[in-house]
Amino acid sequence: MGMLNAFTIDVEDWFHVCDVDNKESKFDNWNKCENRVVDNTLLLLKILREHDTKATFFFLGWVAEKHPELVRKVSEDGHEIATHGYAHKLIYEQTPEEFSEDLKKSVNILEGIITEKVIGHRGAGFSIREDSLWALKIIAECGLKYDSTIFPAKRGHGGLESAESYPYLMDLERNLRMWEFPMSVAHVFGRKVPFSGGGYLRLFPYWFVKRSIGLINKRGKPAIVYIHPREIDIKQPRMKLPLSRKFKYYVNLKTAEAKIKALLADFEFASVKKVLKL
Ligand SMILES: [Zn+2]
């Protein structure tokens, strides 16, 4: 058996996009948008079942509140339920009080649906950076055992280039420790390059993704893959986005499903909880 890697899904809909100013992405309009997250998540569940793989589903609280039956179904399939916050707000645009409230609300919703305790968190848009590191302590104080928000590379929003590239246990203060499972990066000509999720996973050729995970595993470390249900939905409505975001959001949607299946066939994956032995 090969090394165990983490497979993660941020359960949100096609209009949950951060850091843009368009009609659909505004919280007050979410209820008016067509729901596509349920069917797309069910399709991902089917693919995971076919590959006998368990994953971590970071549910947006807003989605869980609207579709508790979906949370139950994912949990009954043996996957880990974790939180993606409630309203998909960037952490560095919130006060610590607002962030704490949003996080607690999402955990309460999830724990009201499933019997298991929620122990993992991923913030919207990977938005823990130098000026929002305070969030880690709040997450740990909330009783969570790991965070998986840090992106140890340069990117549009979020991004903490100096951060470690592999999972590590953080000492936040006396008696307060929590794991961080940062997004995987490839090292290309001395630069850290994201490759294992979202637009990056769709953009890079499969051989590059496969080789990069292989290199991480060769060092004895687990990689982490992250996807969104909308990424296998080629028929999703297209939003008016700035050109660069539009590219990242919609590039190579057609290739996503095949890439996900190839990854599941080529590597061993499990939930974050299992990979970190929590
Ligand atoms: Zn998200």
Residues whose N, C-alpha, C, O or C-beta is under 5 A from the ligand:
A	BS01	ZN	D10 E12 H16 A124 G125
